[in-house]
């Protein structure tokens, strides 16, 4: 009689140990109850391997992997990954072709096989901090990564060379929450915050806005109110002094065991200082900002993952000079919830929210926010075009410019 499907518990047994007969083993009911996957999963595993063997991860390794962000979706993915029994590691730092890999207890240097890198490059992808990978040691004791588990979430941006080439750059993978860090000095910029928030929401990652340097600002409540006004209802903004105990106190709800957070913001916003406060250790180097414009000096040069005492993982990142959204125009529109809702009340379905009569968006959204929304739409549309499409668009604008010059010349009476 098949075992009933049990509710999913926080930590199922992952997979490593070999059972000669998974259905008769006394460990099988516990596995099914813990994973909530049922007998169908066990049968599929045996059929997939075409023999009566099933690799199971030792349950003793779960707490160790839990400390570096192992999540339930990943465990369910591992349950179907029956062909690879190599150790599971997490990428904690990427330095060109060098990787830092963590198994929950120790960190090791490693590299990725060229075949894996080439396959990811062909897909517009790359290894990033936060990725879960499979790796083995060679005869010399060196770790070589041969496989990457598909990331549950991935933050990326597009890079434009100013001409026709657009490339995709991965920032981090497998994160639960993005801390959007912005200083309460010259770094405070609501339009840039909207861009960061749109990038995070497009990637399906939760967001928390962290306003640092509250000790240097005389009107914190007013700045906090202005910031919260441009945020969706499910996004919280907090103001704090990143050098004290406030970060741990105010960000505690997002620092649970197994959670992974990434810090995003411009250089000099206080990301590394905030990381040190959350870790209660001076792990990251920090530096003073320029006095005239509060800009940072890019002290942090690489992304790195660190584990807090509460079991959460913190990914510190260098300041981003540019952030072009890795999305399509429809995703950008969905990221601006207020505009998407008001657009349904416009008189015309194809309303461009410009000068059409009966436009609910133009009447209900601040002009600055609407201009920023249009700018992001133009960027994503331009980045999505092929080289031929951009060339055709340029030809249209040249034709229009030529027609305007002819009209102006006719008015002046020029031949």
N, C-alpha and C positions, 0 to 999 in steps of 0.2 A: 504494500500500500504506500503510495507516494507521501512524502512528508509535506505538510502544509507550508505555504509561504509565510514566513514570519516577518514582522515589521523590521525595517532597516535600523540597526543599532549604530551608534557612533563609529565603532571601530571593528569592521569585519576582519577575518583572517585573510591576509593576502596569500600569495601562492609561491612554494619552493621545494617542499618535501614531497617525495614520491610515495604514492599509495598504489599498491598492486591491484586493489579492488576498491574503488572509492565508495561503492554502494554498501559493501559489507563492513567497511572500517568503522570503528566506534567514533572516529573524528568527523565522519561525514555529516551526521546530524547537526553537530555544533557548527560546522562550516556553513551549512545551509541556513541555519537559524541566524548566524552572525551576519552573513552577507545579504540575506533576503533575496537571493537570486533563484532559489528553488532547485529542484532536481533537474529541470530542463537544462539549466546551465551545466550541471555535472555531465549529463548525457551528451550535450553538445561538445563539451571538452573532450570526452572520450572519443566521440565520433570524429572530431576534428583531427585528433592525433592518430586515429585509425589503430589504436591499441589500448589495452586496459591499463593505462598509466595516466596519472594526472599530477603535474608539478604543483606543489603548494609552498607558498612562502611560510617560513616558520613564524608562528604567532609572536614569538619573542622579539622579532624584528620590527613589529608594528610600532611600539613606543619609540623606538630609535628613529624610524622614519617620520613618525608623528612630530618629532621635535624640529624637523626641517620642512614642515608644511604639508605632509601627506594628507590628502583629503579623500572623502568618500567617493566622488566621481572618479578619481584616479584609481582607487581600489577596484571599482567596478570595471574599469577599463583593463586593469591588470588581470581580472578574472577571465577575460576573453583573449588575453595575450599568452597563449599556451606554447608558442614555438620558441620562446626566448627565455632562458632561465639565468641569464647573466645578472650580476648585481645591479640593483637600481640605485642610482646616484642623482644628486641634484646639482645643477650648475650654479655656483655661487659667485663666479667672476669670469669675465672674458677679456683676455688681453691679446688682441690680434689672433694668432693661431693657438695660443695657450689657454687652457681652461683650468679652473679650480673646481674640483668635484668634492661633494660632501656626502657621507653615508649616514649621517646622524650622530656620529661620534668623532670621526676624524676627517680632515680635509686632505686631498691629494692633488698633485698636479697631473694634468692629462692633456690629451689632444684628441681631435676628431679625425676619423678616417677620411681621406680625400673623397671617397665615393659618397659618403654622407653629406659632406659640404657641397659637392657638385649637385647632388639631387635637390637639396634645399635651395641652392642658388637658382636652379632652373625653375623652381616653384615660387620665386620671389620671396624666399624665406631664409632664415639663418638661425644658428644657435644663439640663445640669449640667456641672461641671468634669470633664474627661475625655472628653466627647462628641467624636465625629468628625462634622464638618459639611461641607456644600457651600456655598460662598459666592461672590458676584460683587461687583465694584465697580460703582457707578453712575457717572453722568457727572460727579459731584462727587468721585469717588475714595473714596467711603465703602463699606465692606464690609457687605453684607446677606446674612444666612444664609437660605437658602430650603429646605434639606433637612438632615435628620439621619440618619446611618446607624444602624440598630438596634444598641444597645449589646450587646456580648458578655456583660457582667455589669453589674449595677446595684445599688447599695446605697441603700435607701430606708427611711423610717420613717413611722409613722402619727401624726398629730396629732389629739388629741381635745379638743373645747372644753368638756368637762365635762357636756355635755347629750346631744344626739343627733348632732351633726355630727362625722364622721370624715373627715379629708383625708389624702392621701398626699403626702409631701415627699421628693423625690429628693435624696440626699446627694452621690454621685459616680457616675461611669459608667466602664466599661472599665478596671477595676483587676484586677491579678493577685494581689496580696497586701495584706492589711490588717494594719498594725502596731497592735496594741491596747496603748496606752500607759497605764501606771498607775504612780503614784509610790509609793515605799516609805516613805510617811509616813502622814498621816491619809487619803490618797486610796486606800490599799490596801483593796479591798473585793472579795472573791471572788464574792459574789452579783451585783454589777454586772458583773464580768468574764464570768460565765456568760451574762448578757443580751447583752453585746456579741458574745460568741462565737457565740451562737445566731443573732443577726442576720446575722453574716458567713457562717456556714455555710449558712443558708437562701438567701443570695444566690449561693452557689456560688463564693465567694472564699476563697482560702487565708488562713491566719491565723498570726501570730507575736506572742506576748505579750512586750512590752518593759517591764521593771520599771526605771524611772528612779530617780535620786537614791540610787543604791547607796552613794555616799560619805557620806550622812547617816543610814544605817541600820546598827545595830550587829549585827543578826542576819540578814544577807542569805541565808546558806545555808538557814536555817529558813524564811524567807518564800518563797524560791524553791521549796523542797520542797512547801510548802503550796499554792502556785500550780500547780505541775506536777501535783499530785494530782487537781485538778478538771478537767484538760485531757484531751482525747482523745489517743490515742497518736501521731497525726500532727501535733500542734501543739506547738511548741517554745516554751519560756519562757527569756528571757535577762535578766540583771540587769546594769546598767551605769551609768556616770556620763555623762550626756548632754552634758557640757561638754568632754570630752576626745576622745581618739582611739578610745575603745572602741566607739562606734556604728559607725564604718566597719569596724573589725576584726570585730566580732561579727555584723554584719548583711550582710557582704559576699556570702554565698551568695544573697541575695535582691535584690542590686543589679546584676544583669546588664543588658546592653544591651537596650533594648526593653521592660524590665519596668516596670510602673506600680504604685506602692505608695501607700496612703492611710494617714494617721495618724488614729486614732480614740481618743477618751478624754475625760475630763472636763476642765474648765478648771483649769489649774494643774498638769496632769500632766507637763508638759515637752515637749509636741509641737513647739512652735516652736523650742525650744532643740535638740531632736533634729534638726529640719529643718536648722537652721544648721550643726550638726555634720556631717550627711551631705553638705551642699553645700560645706562648708569656706568659708562666707561668712556674714556677718551680714545675711541677706536678710529674715528675719522679725523683727518687734519682739517683745521678751520683757519680762516684768515680774515683780515679786516677788509671792509668795502672801501671804495673810493669815496672821499668825503664830499665831492661836489654833486654826484648823482646817485650815490648808494649802490653802484653796480659792483658785483663781485669780481674776483680775479681768477675764477675757474680753478680753485684749489683742488677740488675733486675732479679727477680726470677719467675715472672708470666706474662703472656700475658694480656694486658689491652687495651681497646678501649677508645679513647678520641675524643671529638668534637672540631674542630677549629672554629674560628670566621667566616670563610668563608663558613662554613657548611660541610666541608669535615671531614671524620672520619679517625683517625690515630690509628693504632694498633701497640703498642710497644711490642717487644718480647725479651726474654732472648737470650743470645748468644748460638748458636748451636755448640755443640762439634763435632757432626757427622751429615752428611746429605746424607743418601742413598736414591736414587731416588725411588719414588713410581710409577713405570712404567714398561713397557715391553721394550725389546730391540728395537722393531720397533719405539717406541715413542722417545727413546734416539737418534736414528739415525735421526729422523725428527727434533729434537731440534738443531742439528748441520747442519744448512742449507748449508754451504759451502761444507761440506763433502758429503752431500746427492746430491748436484748438480754435483760435480766433479765425483762421483761414476758412474753417467750415461755415462761418457766418458771413463771409463775403458775398456780395451780390452775384459775382461771376465766378464760375468754377476755376477758370484759368487766370484768376486775378494775380497780377505780378506785384501787388502792394506798392504801386508807384503813384499813379495819378488817376486810377480808375475810380469812378463813383461807387459809393457803397462799400468801401474797403474797411472791414472791421479791424484788420491788423494795423493799418496806418493810424487808426484812431485809438487803439488800445495798447500799443507798444511804443516805448521811448524811441525817438529818432536814432539815437546813437546805437541802440541795440539792433534796430532794423537794418541800419547801414552795415553793422558787423555781420549780421546774418547774410546779407546779400554778398558781402565780400567773401565769406566762407563758401557760399554756393558757387561763385565765379571761380574760385580756386579749384574746388573739386571738379567742376565741369571741365576746366582747362587741363587739369592733370589727367583726366580720364580720356582726353582726346588722343587720337593717333597723330603721327607726324603729318600725314596727308590732310587730316581734318584741320589741324592748326594752320597748315599752309593755305588751305582753302579759305579759312576764316580771315587770315591776313590779307588775302587777295580781295575779299569783300570790303574790308576796311580801307584798303588802298583805293579801291574804286569809289567809295563814298567820299574819301578825302579829295580825290581828283575832281569829283562833281562839285563839291563845295568850293574849291578854288576857282572852277570855271564860273560858277554863279557870282562869286565875289568879284571876279575880273569883269564880268558883264556889267555889274552895277557901277564899277568905277569907269567903265567905258574903255577899258584896255582892249587892244586887239589881240 
